[in-house]
Amino acid sequence: MSRAELESYAQALSKAHGIADPRSTPALATVLARGRRERRNDGDVLVAEGTPADALLFLVHGAVRVRQRDLNGRLCDLTTMPAPAVLGHTALIDETPRTASCIAAGRVEVVTLDRDVFREVLAAASDEGAALRRLLLKCLVRQLDRGNGLLRQAIASPAAGRARQDVTVSELLRVAGALEGFHVSDAELAQMELVVPDEDDD
Amino acid sequence: MVDAAGATAADLARLPLFADVDRSDLEDLCRVAPPVVLAAGTPVFAQGARADVALLVVAGELEVAVGEGGRRTVLGKIAPGEVVGELALVEPERTRLATVTATRATTCILLSPDLLAVVTRNAAWAAIERHLLRSLVRRVRETERALHEAWKAAQPAPDRPAARAAAAPSLRERLRGFVGRGT
């Protein structure tokens, strides 16, 4: 991609994530320039569930289907994500295997940033490092909002105690991931910004 | 809230968060965001107020609580090295969903969105942002886990004896367990 194309994409990425700082566009373009541009066909697996997180993907053109195996081993379509989007950051940050697969929905173009480059940029005290970190912070806050929104819905529903048959597997699993060890400390609960309604709110 | 005359880059250097950060970057951070001391009992964030800053606790302790209808529930404590209210840095227009109070004299650094423009090349700030990324990923995972549990609870279980199914906790009860109700 030319520098102009990279900047145009970086601008779209910033805008889509509500980043107003004008310095983010050139900085993100510089980060993208360190990646590999790849074109993939419909049905190609860009990210495979259960595999090591080895790269960060920027979806430049097209869309991907996000799929995940449910607890019974069945594949569920969680969502379809259009460009511009960032894929695979969560597993890269906490160094866990991928918790969902991303499959090309039609022809797509991505920029792939290898893990070592990702780590280097993420750790850098530079405009590029700051731009990447702030983009990923935005991505994660949105993921958290979406997850907490679904959780609130499940908790607050009067039907909750009788099994939410009206909530589809896809809806509940939209942001669902790994079943690794789980513990919420009190402090983290506070940070979850999740307020549980009282029993008599029913 | 007063300037923390005693708090220096040396205090920050003791936090594991800054283990790999040069002293000069910590000194720079202290210059642009001087540590402040909150007296015991000082209200820091009020539930319902606009979220405008986050706090990095350097020494001391903060308490987080929620209140509704005259009832106050303490959710937890914030220890040195932890950041509270960090969503204010990422999405500044939010409101606080909990009240935060200093339980004793507590030294903090105020992290405001305004600082983002001046600390881009500061390694201490980069360490804070990486810390926030890890913290958010952990919370995303926990939310995902709770959603998995919700999904499991919502599934019919034909292989489960009826009596056992009836005795199983409701979805609501399970979710309450996940988010630590009653602490």
Interface residues (C-beta under 8 A of the other chain):
Chain A: G18 D21 R23 D70 L71 T90 I93 D94 T99 L122 A123 A124 A125 S126 D127 G129 A130 R133 R134 L136 L137 K138 L140 V141 Q143 L144 G147 N148 L150 L151 A154 I155 A160 G161 R162 A163 R164 Q165 V167 V169 L172 L173 V175 A176 G177 A178 L179 E180 F182 H183 V184 S185 D186 A187 E188 L189 A190 Q191 M192 E193 L194 V195 V196 D198
Chain B: D25 V64 V66 E68 V74 L75 G76 K77 I78 A79 E82 V84 E86 L87 L89 V90 E91 R94 L97 A98 L116 A117 T120 R121 N122 A123 W125 A126 E129 R130 L132 L133 R134 S135 L136 V137 R138 R139 V140 R141 E142 T143 E144 R145 A146 L147 H148 A150 W151 K152 A153 A154 Q155 P156 S170 L171 R172 E173 L175 R176 F178 V179 G180 R181 T183
